[in-house]
Amino acid sequence: MSFAFLSVPNWFLTPDFFISTFSFLVLLVFLILCIRNYRIDKNKAMLYLGIGFSFIALAQLAILTRKFGLYYDTVLTSYIGNSIVNYNIINPTNLLYSIGIFLYKSLTLIGLYIIYRLPEKKKSIKDVFLITYFVILSILSSDVVNYLFRITVMGLFALLSYNYYSLYKKNKFSNTKILSVSFGVLALSQLLFMISQINVIVVIADLLELASYITLLVLVIRILKHGKKKEPDGYNLRHAKYHPRKGRKH
């Protein structure tokens, strides 16, 4: 979930694009698993978890579209760009950049908010404040606002990692631990993105993001391999959510 407004070294453009593609595919598969599990046991927590990840996946898709248009000089982007310039509408690169950033920020914040709200049943004044805050961060664009956006995303990932780790200490389900680790690595990657004044730090942050989605992929593989088991062994997807019941430790 790298930030589109960061400078990526030219030699790392293609790896950066493929990392974003991999992240999107993992999120898409995770969404499908959430929907499948919801159809089996009608657990709304699984549905909301899937919806949250779907928004993050859409945010990743928005960034992929932007990166493809900016990183690669294709016939289609050149044709569209020349047409826009000839008709004096707007600079195509700036337009693509602005739309990509807006969609990325808004969809990311919506997805993280839904996942963060999972254990809470009642709405409060805090929710109104958060939604208002997220809308402002999505619409405005400046160095200060972008910095606040990065801090917000890092904070949400850190809170999610802490929440799932606290749950893991209660239920000992290995899927819960995997989610906690994945969110924790994502939080660390966002910290590096915030201090990424040096190109090499951007690369390290991107690689950490890749590691987090590889961790999620491990969770997906475990679910596909063991998900049909009926006993609560901690492999089924439902054992990754907020579930207080004790399970076997793996």
C-alpha positions as CSV (number, residue, x, y, z in Angstrom):
1,M,0.0,0.0,0.0
2,S,2.7,2.4,-1.0
3,F,1.9,6.1,-1.2
4,A,1.5,7.3,-4.8
5,F,2.9,10.7,-4.0
6,L,6.4,9.4,-3.1
7,S,9.3,9.4,-5.4
8,V,10.3,6.0,-6.6
9,P,13.8,5.4,-8.1
10,N,13.6,4.8,-11.8
11,W,15.3,1.4,-11.5
12,F,12.6,0.3,-9.1
13,L,9.6,1.3,-11.1
14,T,8.8,-2.1,-12.5
15,P,9.3,-4.0,-9.2
16,D,7.1,-1.3,-7.5
17,F,4.4,-1.9,-10.1
18,F,4.5,-5.7,-9.6
19,I,4.4,-5.3,-5.8
20,S,1.2,-3.3,-6.1
21,T,-0.2,-5.9,-8.5
22,F,0.6,-8.7,-6.1
23,S,-0.9,-6.8,-3.2
24,F,-4.1,-6.2,-5.1
25,L,-4.4,-9.9,-6.1
26,V,-3.9,-11.1,-2.5
27,L,-6.5,-8.6,-1.2
28,L,-8.9,-9.8,-4.0
29,V,-8.4,-13.5,-3.0
30,F,-8.9,-12.6,0.7
31,L,-12.1,-10.8,-0.2
32,I,-13.4,-13.9,-2.0
33,L,-12.6,-16.1,1.0
34,C,-14.5,-13.7,3.3
35,I,-17.5,-13.8,1.1
36,R,-17.4,-17.6,0.8
37,N,-17.2,-18.0,4.6
38,Y,-20.1,-15.6,5.0
39,R,-22.2,-17.7,2.7
40,I,-21.4,-20.8,4.8
41,D,-22.1,-19.5,8.4
42,K,-23.8,-16.1,7.7
43,N,-21.4,-14.4,10.1
44,K,-21.7,-10.7,9.5
45,A,-18.2,-10.1,10.9
46,M,-16.8,-12.0,8.0
47,L,-18.9,-10.0,5.6
48,Y,-17.7,-6.7,7.0
49,L,-14.1,-7.9,7.0
50,G,-14.4,-8.7,3.4
51,I,-16.0,-5.3,2.6
52,G,-13.1,-3.6,4.4
53,F,-10.6,-5.5,2.4
54,S,-12.5,-4.8,-0.8
55,F,-12.2,-1.0,-0.3
56,I,-8.4,-1.4,0.3
57,A,-8.2,-3.6,-2.9
58,L,-10.0,-0.9,-4.9
59,A,-7.5,1.7,-3.5
60,Q,-4.7,-0.6,-4.6
61,L,-6.3,-0.8,-8.1
62,A,-6.5,3.0,-8.3
63,I,-2.8,3.2,-7.6
64,L,-2.1,0.5,-10.1
65,T,-4.0,2.4,-12.8
66,R,-2.1,5.6,-11.9
67,K,1.3,3.9,-11.9
68,F,0.7,2.2,-15.2
69,G,-0.2,5.5,-16.8
70,L,2.9,7.3,-15.3
71,Y,5.5,4.5,-15.4
72,Y,4.8,3.2,-18.9
73,D,4.5,5.2,-22.1
74,T,1.8,3.2,-23.8
75,V,0.0,3.9,-27.1
76,L,-3.3,4.3,-25.2
77,T,-2.0,6.8,-22.6
78,S,-0.2,8.7,-25.3
79,Y,-3.3,9.0,-27.4
80,I,-5.5,10.1,-24.5
81,G,-2.8,12.5,-23.3
82,N,-2.3,14.1,-26.7
83,S,-6.1,14.5,-27.2
84,I,-6.5,16.2,-23.9
85,V,-3.5,18.5,-24.5
86,N,-4.7,19.4,-28.0
87,Y,-8.1,20.4,-26.7
88,N,-6.5,22.5,-23.9
89,I,-8.5,20.7,-21.2
90,I,-5.9,19.9,-18.6
91,N,-2.5,18.3,-18.2
92,P,-3.3,14.5,-18.4
93,T,-0.5,13.6,-15.9
94,N,-1.8,16.0,-13.3
95,L,-5.4,14.8,-13.8
96,L,-4.4,11.1,-13.5
97,Y,-2.3,11.9,-10.5
98,S,-5.1,13.9,-8.7
99,I,-7.8,11.3,-9.4
100,G,-5.5,8.4,-8.3
101,I,-4.5,10.1,-5.1
102,F,-8.1,11.0,-4.2
103,L,-9.4,7.5,-4.8
104,Y,-6.4,5.9,-3.1
105,K,-6.8,8.0,0.1
106,S,-10.6,7.8,0.4
107,L,-10.9,4.1,-0.4
108,T,-8.0,3.2,1.9
109,L,-9.5,5.2,4.8
110,I,-13.0,3.7,4.3
111,G,-11.6,0.1,4.2
112,L,-9.4,0.6,7.3
113,Y,-12.3,2.2,9.2
114,I,-14.6,-0.7,8.4
115,I,-12.1,-3.2,9.7
116,Y,-11.2,-1.1,12.7
117,R,-15.0,-0.9,13.6
118,L,-15.5,-4.6,13.5
119,P,-15.5,-5.3,17.3
120,E,-17.7,-2.3,18.1
121,K,-21.5,-2.7,17.7
122,K,-22.7,0.8,18.6
123,K,-21.9,4.0,16.8
124,S,-20.6,7.0,18.8
125,I,-19.5,10.6,18.4
126,K,-16.1,9.2,17.8
127,D,-17.3,7.7,14.5
128,V,-18.7,11.0,13.3
129,F,-15.3,12.7,14.1
130,L,-13.4,10.0,12.3
131,I,-15.5,10.1,9.2
132,T,-15.3,13.9,9.0
133,Y,-11.6,13.7,9.5
134,F,-11.2,11.1,6.8
135,V,-13.3,13.1,4.3
136,I,-11.1,16.1,4.9
137,L,-7.9,14.1,4.4
138,S,-9.3,12.6,1.2
139,I,-10.3,16.0,-0.4
140,L,-7.4,18.2,0.6
141,S,-4.0,17.9,-0.9
142,S,-0.8,19.4,0.5
143,D,2.4,18.3,2.1
144,V,1.0,18.7,5.6
145,V,-2.3,16.9,4.8
146,N,-0.4,14.0,3.0
147,Y,1.8,13.7,6.1
148,L,-1.3,13.5,8.4
149,F,-2.7,10.9,6.0
150,R,0.4,8.7,6.4
151,I,0.3,9.1,10.2
152,T,-3.4,8.2,10.2
153,V,-2.9,5.0,8.1
154,M,0.1,4.0,10.2
155,G,-1.9,4.5,13.4
156,L,-4.9,2.4,12.1
157,F,-2.6,-0.4,11.0
158,A,-0.9,-0.3,14.4
159,L,-4.2,-0.4,16.3
160,L,-5.4,-3.3,14.1
161,S,-2.2,-5.2,14.8
162,Y,-2.5,-4.6,18.6
163,N,-6.2,-5.6,18.6
164,Y,-5.5,-8.9,16.8
165,Y,-2.5,-9.6,19.0
166,S,-4.6,-9.0,22.1
167,L,-7.2,-11.4,20.7
168,Y,-4.5,-13.9,19.9
169,K,-3.4,-14.0,23.5
170,K,-6.9,-15.0,24.4
171,N,-7.8,-17.5,21.7
172,K,-4.4,-18.7,20.6
173,F,-5.6,-19.1,17.0
174,S,-2.7,-19.0,14.6
175,N,-4.7,-17.1,11.9
176,T,-5.3,-14.3,14.4
177,K,-1.5,-14.1,15.0
178,I,-0.8,-14.0,11.2
179,L,-3.2,-11.1,10.7
180,S,-1.6,-9.3,13.7
181,V,1.9,-9.7,12.1
182,S,0.7,-8.6,8.7
183,F,-1.0,-5.4,10.0
184,G,2.1,-4.7,12.1
185,V,4.5,-5.0,9.1
186,L,2.2,-2.7,7.2
187,A,2.3,-0.1,10.0
188,L,6.1,-0.3,10.0
189,S,6.2,0.2,6.2
190,Q,4.0,3.3,6.5
191,L,6.5,4.7,9.1
192,L,9.3,4.3,6.6
193,F,7.2,5.9,3.9
194,M,6.8,8.9,6.2
195,I,10.6,9.4,6.6
196,S,11.4,8.4,3.0
197,Q,13.5,11.3,2.0
198,I,16.1,8.9,0.6
199,N,15.2,6.6,-2.3
200,V,16.6,3.5,-0.6
201,I,14.1,3.9,2.2
202,V,11.2,4.0,-0.3
203,V,12.5,0.7,-1.6
204,I,12.8,-0.8,1.9
205,A,9.3,0.3,2.7
206,D,8.0,-1.2,-0.5
207,L,9.7,-4.5,0.3
208,L,8.2,-4.5,3.8
209,E,4.8,-4.0,2.2
210,L,5.5,-7.0,0.0
211,A,6.4,-9.0,3.1
212,S,3.1,-8.1,4.7
213,Y,1.1,-9.3,1.7
214,I,3.2,-12.5,1.5
215,T,2.2,-13.0,5.1
216,L,-1.5,-12.6,4.1
217,L,-0.9,-15.0,1.2
218,V,0.4,-17.6,3.8
219,L,-2.9,-17.1,5.6
220,V,-4.9,-17.6,2.4
221,I,-2.9,-20.8,1.6
222,R,-3.5,-22.2,5.1
223,I,-7.2,-21.5,4.8
224,L,-7.5,-23.2,1.4
225,K,-5.5,-26.2,2.7
226,H,-7.3,-26.7,6.0
227,G,-10.5,-24.6,5.7
228,K,-12.7,-27.7,5.3
229,K,-11.9,-29.0,8.7
230,K,-14.8,-28.8,11.1
231,E,-12.8,-28.8,14.4
232,P,-11.7,-25.4,15.7
233,D,-8.1,-25.8,15.0
234,G,-7.4,-22.2,14.2
235,Y,-7.0,-22.7,10.4
236,N,-10.5,-21.7,9.3
237,L,-11.0,-18.1,8.3
238,R,-13.5,-17.5,11.1
239,H,-10.7,-18.0,13.6
240,A,-9.0,-14.9,12.3
241,K,-11.8,-12.6,13.5
242,Y,-12.8,-11.4,16.9
243,H,-13.5,-14.7,18.6
244,P,-12.9,-15.1,22.4
245,R,-13.2,-18.9,22.5
246,K,-10.0,-20.8,23.4
247,G,-8.4,-22.9,20.7
248,R,-5.4,-25.1,20.3
249,K,-2.0,-23.3,20.0
250,H,0.0,-23.7,16.8
